[in-house]
């Protein structure tokens, strides 16, 4: 969320952690740098159906990446004659063939051999080599031999099934399983019992390499390229190597301009269905700022991609964090990652390092709600009455925060502690049971506006009745005129916070609410539940949701997002993590706007965790967010508001936005973790 005032013009990058309920996507956002416009997920974020890949990934090396001159386009280069053999290249129309001639008068076995492969292979790689072959005279047999050359210099030769020599081309193949880590291959076409001065022919060779999964415990094998390019598959216009900068990192250099990709092997371990997987990695570019994407894929046992979710930045130069997250759909599946740099010039490079993977098993029991906490009934919003305590938008002095004990133990356990009612103590609560807003707990903003939307903020849009707080969105009969951003504001909305009244560092924050973001006639509607630092510019968006239909190719209305910002004023110019969460928008299961739901956030010195209806959606170790300890070194106050209008999802209009909509909050509670 954030009340950023940004000068018009240009794009201000914006990245963070966002959630849709169930399946999660972690990636990047971008917001146009206009004082009138709202930040929104980046154009590069592709939250389409879960089975759709979001980055073009090369999952096995091409023949050209394995063998030099496999198609003889460079003549005899990189091919060597065997004993008493001569080589030539024959071309007829568009077809080329390597000609291997017996240069002696005797009948003998004649062969040619390729240079060693460009790539080294992990142990367990299954390599299949095929080539159409023919002989000038009948007789003898044609075969392909594949040599495994170990790093030590030792060799192992495998010969496939031989076929009778014939002037008709027949496809010959050999399959070899690499036995030693880092071995390379060489291909040797052979014609046995070749008559004196006779010839045989080999058309372009094809190589298919199926890389094995990593070792047990390896989520991203060779993630820093300490073994060079071993196990990575790159796009044809890229060369991967390990470089010291100063620590060891992977460098994907463009041998030709365009988009570059590097795809890891599959993880060594299999996953249960429903496992929550999060990957975080740092990326940089050499040769100019370019868009960069990190994609996390779930891969089925047959090698097919089940689902694929991405995180991206629009312009990367220095080291920056990217993240991606998903919940597995199939038991026994594995994961792999894909790095992609867009539009790199020849000689430019994408670098990446430190692919840290966190897996949360679905077997972890879900936390139970507090038995003593009441379950509210469906509210009936009423016409608003004026709030008698207007306030000024200028923040007052922050209260002295309640000291928080440092929870012991591991990251996962300390965050999960806050999901247990027995391990936390209530420090703030508002059930909205009165006839008006409790002004000892809340500030209400009045007669002001924000820089990112098209609404006018008024205290009259905030109402407490029937046990709920309602922030109302209402179309005005005449627009309110403001001095910046969208000058004419056609919708009234509300904004309240606890600045100067309550703030806390560490603990659990939760809100139970019914969102107004239905799938139709809510374009631009943007409710939020978020936290902001008293002494720092850090921001935590526990829930941001967007109405529909949007102006984009997909409808976000059934979802919501969560975000962590290093600096609420600078947005994507500084650090950001985010994820989307949703039950399953591919099958259009009930959206978050259907009924009341609880949006939660847990925070300890070691981790941050987001929950939805008491289900853990994501856990982020603090150590994976390099700026977290400084950006969040402060008590945080609570903010509830509803903006109307987004530069990305669309501005409101009477054709796509109803005249009245309500953001209904049943309760807000904050807890401290017990010592």
ChimeraX attribute file (.defattr): number of C-alpha atoms within 10 A of each C-alpha:
attribute: neighborCount
match mode: 1-to-1
recipient: residues
	/A:1	30
	/A:2	25
	/A:3	12
	/A:4	18
	/A:5	18
	/A:6	19
	/A:7	14
	/A:8	14
	/A:9	10
	/A:10	10
	/A:11	14
	/A:12	20
	/A:13	23
	/A:14	27
	/A:15	35
	/A:16	29
	/A:17	30
	/A:18	30
	/A:19	30
	/A:20	28
	/A:21	24
	/A:22	23
	/A:23	23
	/A:24	32
	/A:25	32
	/A:26	35
	/A:27	33
	/A:28	34
	/A:29	29
	/A:30	25
	/A:31	24
	/A:32	23
	/A:33	21
	/A:34	23
	/A:35	19
	/A:36	24
	/A:37	25
	/A:38	30
	/A:39	26
	/A:40	19
	/A:41	22
	/A:42	21
	/A:43	15
	/A:44	20
	/A:45	21
	/A:46	21
	/A:47	24
	/A:48	16
	/A:49	16
	/A:50	21
	/A:51	15
	/A:52	14
	/A:53	20
	/A:54	24
	/A:55	21
	/A:56	16
	/A:57	21
	/A:58	18
	/A:59	22
	/A:60	19
	/A:61	21
	/A:62	17
	/A:63	21
	/A:64	16
	/A:65	21
	/A:66	22
	/A:67	22
	/A:68	19
	/A:69	20
	/A:70	24
	/A:71	20
	/A:72	23
	/A:73	14
	/A:74	11
	/A:75	17
	/A:76	18
	/A:77	13
	/A:78	15
	/A:79	22
	/A:80	17
	/A:81	19
	/A:82	19
	/A:83	14
	/A:84	16
	/A:85	19
	/A:86	19
	/A:87	21
	/A:88	15
	/A:89	17
	/A:90	16
	/A:91	13
	/A:92	7
	/A:93	6
	/A:94	5
	/A:95	11
	/A:96	18
	/A:97	23
	/A:98	23
	/A:99	21
	/A:100	27
	/A:101	26
	/A:102	27
	/A:103	17
	/A:104	16
	/A:105	12
	/A:106	14
	/A:107	15
	/A:108	17
	/A:109	19
	/A:110	26
	/A:111	27
	/A:112	22
	/A:113	19
	/A:114	21
	/A:115	17
	/A:116	20
	/A:117	20
	/A:118	15
	/A:119	20
	/A:120	23
	/A:121	30
	/A:122	24
	/A:123	18
	/A:124	17
	/A:125	20
	/A:126	17
	/A:127	18
	/A:128	17
	/A:129	20
	/A:130	20
	/A:131	21
	/A:132	18
	/A:133	28
	/A:134	27
	/A:135	25
	/A:136	17
	/A:137	14
	/A:138	14
	/A:139	16
	/A:140	19
	/A:141	19
	/A:142	31
	/A:143	24
	/A:144	26
	/A:145	23
	/A:146	24
	/A:147	21
	/A:148	25
	/A:149	22
	/A:150	19
	/A:151	13
	/A:152	9
	/A:153	8
	/A:154	9
	/A:155	13
	/A:156	13
	/A:157	14
	/A:158	13
	/A:159	17
	/A:160	18
	/A:161	13
	/A:162	18
	/A:163	18
	/A:164	15
	/A:165	24
	/A:166	18
	/A:167	14
	/A:168	11
	/A:169	15
	/A:170	17
	/A:171	14
	/A:172	21
	/A:173	22
	/A:174	20
	/A:175	20
	/A:176	22
	/A:177	17
	/A:178	25
	/A:179	17
	/A:180	17
	/A:181	17
	/A:182	20
	/A:183	25
	/A:184	22
	/A:185	26
	/A:186	19
	/A:187	25
	/A:188	21
	/A:189	24
	/A:190	25
	/A:191	30
	/A:192	18
	/A:193	17
	/A:194	29
	/A:195	23
	/A:196	14
	/A:197	16
	/A:198	18
	/A:199	21
	/A:200	25
	/A:201	25
	/A:202	27
	/A:203	23
	/A:204	18
	/A:205	22
	/A:206	18
	/A:207	21
	/A:208	16
	/A:209	20
	/A:210	17
	/A:211	23
	/A:212	18
	/A:213	25
	/A:214	23
	/A:215	13
	/A:216	11
	/A:217	11
	/A:218	16
	/A:219	27
	/A:220	26
	/A:221	23
	/A:222	21
	/A:223	27
	/A:224	23
	/A:225	21
	/A:226	15
	/A:227	17
	/A:228	20
	/A:229	25
	/A:230	23
	/A:231	30
	/A:232	28
	/A:233	25
	/A:234	26
	/A:235	24
	/A:236	18
	/A:237	17
	/A:238	25
	/A:239	20
	/A:240	23
	/A:241	18
	/A:242	22
	/A:243	16
	/A:244	11
	/A:245	10
	/A:246	6
	/A:247	9
	/A:248	16
	/A:249	22
	/A:250	27
	/A:251	29
	/A:252	29
	/A:253	23
	/A:254	25
	/A:255	17
	/A:256	16
	/A:257	16
	/A:258	15
	/A:259	19
	/A:260	28
	/A:261	29
	/A:262	26
	/A:263	23
	/A:264	28
	/A:265	28
	/A:266	28
	/A:267	24
	/A:268	19
	/A:269	16
	/A:270	19
	/A:271	23
	/A:272	18
	/A:273	16
	/A:274	18
	/A:275	19
	/A:276	24
	/A:277	23
	/A:278	24
	/A:279	26
	/A:280	23
	/A:281	20
	/A:282	19
	/A:283	26
	/A:284	22
	/A:285	25
	/A:286	19
	/A:287	13
	/A:288	14
	/A:289	16
	/A:290	21
	/A:291	18
	/A:292	28
	/A:293	26
	/A:294	31
	/A:295	28
	/A:296	28
	/A:297	28
	/A:298	27
	/A:299	22
	/A:300	20
	/A:301	14
	/A:302	7
	/A:303	13
	/A:304	12
	/A:305	19
	/A:306	20
	/A:307	21
	/A:308	28
	/A:309	30
	/A:310	30
	/A:311	32
	/A:312	29
	/A:313	27
	/A:314	22
	/A:315	17
	/A:316	21
	/A:317	17
	/A:318	13
	/A:319	14
	/A:320	19
	/A:321	25
	/A:322	29
	/A:323	32
	/A:324	31
	/A:325	33
	/A:326	31
	/A:327	25
	/A:328	26
	/A:329	19
	/A:330	17
	/A:331	14
	/A:332	14
	/A:333	23
	/A:334	26
	/A:335	27
	/A:336	24
	/A:337	26
	/A:338	25
	/A:339	26
	/A:340	24
	/A:341	27
	/A:342	18
	/A:343	16
	/A:344	24
	/A:345	18
	/A:346	15
	/A:347	14
	/A:348	20
	/A:349	24
	/A:350	28
	/A:351	25
	/A:352	25
	/A:353	20
	/A:354	19
	/A:355	21
	/A:356	15
	/A:357	16
	/A:358	17
	/A:359	17
	/A:360	19
	/A:361	15
	/A:362	16
	/A:363	10
	/A:364	10
	/A:365	9
	/A:366	14
	/A:367	16
	/A:368	12
	/A:369	12
	/A:370	11
	/A:371	8
	/A:372	7
	/A:373	7
	/A:374	9
	/A:375	9
	/A:376	13
	/A:377	11
	/A:378	14
	/A:379	17
	/A:380	11
	/A:381	19
	/A:382	11
	/A:383	9
	/A:384	16
	/A:385	15
	/A:386	13
	/A:387	19
	/A:388	11
	/A:389	13
	/A:390	16
	/A:391	17
	/A:392	12
	/A:393	16
	/A:394	8
	/A:395	13
	/A:396	12
	/A:397	10
	/A:398	18
	/A:399	16
	/A:400	12
	/A:401	14
	/A:402	14
	/A:403	11
	/A:404	16
	/A:405	14
	/A:406	14
	/A:407	20
	/A:408	13
	/A:409	10
	/A:410	12
	/A:411	20
	/A:412	16
	/A:413	14
	/A:414	23
	/A:415	29
	/A:416	21
	/A:417	21
	/A:418	26
	/A:419	26
	/A:420	16
	/A:421	18
	/A:422	11
	/A:423	15
	/A:424	18
	/A:425	16
	/A:426	14
	/A:427	17
	/A:428	15
	/A:429	15
	/A:430	20
	/A:431	16
	/A:432	21
	/A:433	16
	/A:434	14
	/A:435	13
	/A:436	18
	/A:437	22
	/A:438	14
	/A:439	15
	/A:440	10
	/A:441	16
	/A:442	20
	/A:443	25
	/A:444	26
	/A:445	23
	/A:446	23
	/A:447	17
	/A:448	15
	/A:449	28
	/A:450	21
	/A:451	20
	/A:452	28
	/A:453	28
	/A:454	28
	/A:455	34
	/A:456	27
	/A:457	27
	/A:458	21
	/A:459	26
	/A:460	21
	/A:461	24
	/A:462	28
	/A:463	25
	/A:464	24
	/A:465	20
	/A:466	18
	/A:467	22
	/A:468	27
	/A:469	27
	/A:470	28
	/A:471	28
	/A:472	27
	/A:473	26
	/A:474	19
	/A:475	21
	/A:476	15
	/A:477	8
	/A:478	10
	/A:479	15
	/A:480	18
	/A:481	12
	/A:482	15
	/A:483	8
	/A:484	15
	/A:485	21
	/A:486	21
	/A:487	14
	/A:488	16
	/A:489	21
	/A:490	21
	/A:491	24
	/A:492	27
	/A:493	26
	/A:494	29
	/A:495	24
	/A:496	22
	/A:497	22
	/A:498	23
	/A:499	25
	/A:500	18
	/A:501	18
	/A:502	21
	/A:503	24
	/A:504	26
	/A:505	21
	/A:506	27
	/A:507	26
	/A:508	27
	/A:509	26
	/A:510	23
	/A:511	25
	/A:512	21
	/A:513	23
	/A:514	21
	/A:515	29
	/A:516	26
	/A:517	30
	/A:518	23
	/A:519	19
	/A:520	15
	/A:521	21
	/A:522	30
	/A:523	31
	/A:524	31
	/A:525	33
	/A:526	26
	/A:527	26
	/A:528	24
	/A:529	25
	/A:530	25
	/A:531	26
	/A:532	26
	/A:533	24
	/A:534	23
	/A:535	13
	/A:536	17
	/A:537	19
	/A:538	28
	/A:539	26
	/A:540	26
	/A:541	24
	/A:542	29
	/A:543	27
	/A:544	23
	/A:545	26
	/A:546	32
	/A:547	33
	/A:548	24
	/A:549	23
	/A:550	25
	/A:551	16
	/A:552	12
	/A:553	11
	/A:554	15
	/A:555	21
	/A:556	26
	/A:557	27
	/A:558	27
	/A:559	29
	/A:560	29
	/A:561	27
	/A:562	28
	/A:563	26
	/A:564	27
	/A:565	30
	/A:566	28
	/A:567	23
	/A:568	25
	/A:569	17
	/A:570	18
	/A:571	26
	/A:572	25
	/A:573	15
	/A:574	16
	/A:575	25
	/A:576	30
	/A:577	28
	/A:578	29
	/A:579	31
	/A:580	28
	/A:581	28
	/A:582	25
	/A:583	18
	/A:584	19
	/A:585	24
	/A:586	12
	/A:587	9
	/A:588	10
	/A:589	11
	/A:590	14
	/A:591	22
	/A:592	26
	/A:593	21
	/A:594	13
	/A:595	12
	/A:596	20
	/A:597	18
	/A:598	20
	/A:599	23
	/A:600	26
	/A:601	28
	/A:602	27
	/A:603	23
	/A:604	26
	/A:605	23
	/A:606	20
	/A:607	23
	/A:608	23
	/A:609	24
	/A:610	28
	/A:611	22
	/A:612	25
	/A:613	19
	/A:614	18
	/A:615	18
	/A:616	25
	/A:617	26
	/A:618	28
	/A:619	24
	/A:620	22
	/A:621	19
	/A:622	17
	/A:623	13
	/A:624	17
	/A:625	17
	/A:626	13
	/A:627	17
	/A:628	21
	/A:629	15
	/A:630	12
	/A:631	20
	/A:632	25
	/A:633	17
	/A:634	20
	/A:635	22
	/A:636	26
	/A:637	22
	/A:638	22
	/A:639	20
	/A:640	23
	/A:641	23
	/A:642	27
	/A:643	27
	/A:644	29
	/A:645	28
	/A:646	27
	/A:647	20
	/A:648	20
	/A:649	26
	/A:650	24
	/A:651	21
	/A:652	26
	/A:653	16
	/A:654	11
	/A:655	9
	/A:656	19
	/A:657	22
	/A:658	17
	/A:659	16
	/A:660	14
	/A:661	21
	/A:662	22
	/A:663	26
	/A:664	24
	/A:665	25
	/A:666	26
	/A:667	20
	/A:668	22
	/A:669	16
	/A:670	23
	/A:671	21
	/A:672	25
	/A:673	27
	/A:674	17
	/A:675	11
